Structures are given as C-alpha cells and as structure tokens.
C-alpha cells in the first residue's frame, strides 16, 4: 500500500490513505503508461497483480509464521513469494531512482500519532 502511494506521489497523482490497493495500483498503471510505452500484456500483468497482492496479505496473516497458523507448504510458499517479488522487481526496474526513495518523505504517507509506522 505504502509503496504504491509513494509511487503515485512521485508521478504527481493524487490519492487518499483510505483508497484500497486496487485503486492505488490502477492509478499507478495509468501514470506509468503515460510516462513510458508499455505493452498491453505488461499493463495487464500489473493490473492482475492487484489480486495477487490482496491474496498475499491473506496468506501472510493466516498461513505464515506472522501468526500462529497452519503454514503453506514450502514449494507453494516459494512460488507465492517469487511471484510477488517478480512484480515488484519489474516495477523497481522501470522506476529506477523513484522506487527506493524514502516513503516517509511523503506528507500524505505520514502515520497518525497513534499509528505504528510499520
């Protein structure tokens, strides 16, 4: 969520903390397609990643060591992890110097006083 908010800030696209992930990624795909020529397949893969990211959160919360859960088997866990990393690696590559900029640099991303920033 925060990474896509940061990338929207970098591209000068307005967004709101209350927006769900699919809204942020959708806006990001539009902004990215304006700044560089992307093939239809590439844009579709990024759009499909929204569902993958949302399901990844469920797996993290309910099928990983993050909590007392029944774990995903090792082969499936590796596949899930690699799939998410592949998408993020592509975005990091096309965004080069924009991806790793400090998230805290965005005023819109600042946590409320009672929120833990991680």
Secondary structure, 3 states (H helix, E strand, C coil): CHHHHHHHHHCCCCCCCCCCHHHHHHHHHHHHHHHCCCCHHHHHHHHHHHHHHHHHHHHHHHCCCCCCCCCCCHHHHHHHHHHHHHHHHHHHHHHHHHCCCCHHHCHHHCCCCCCCCC
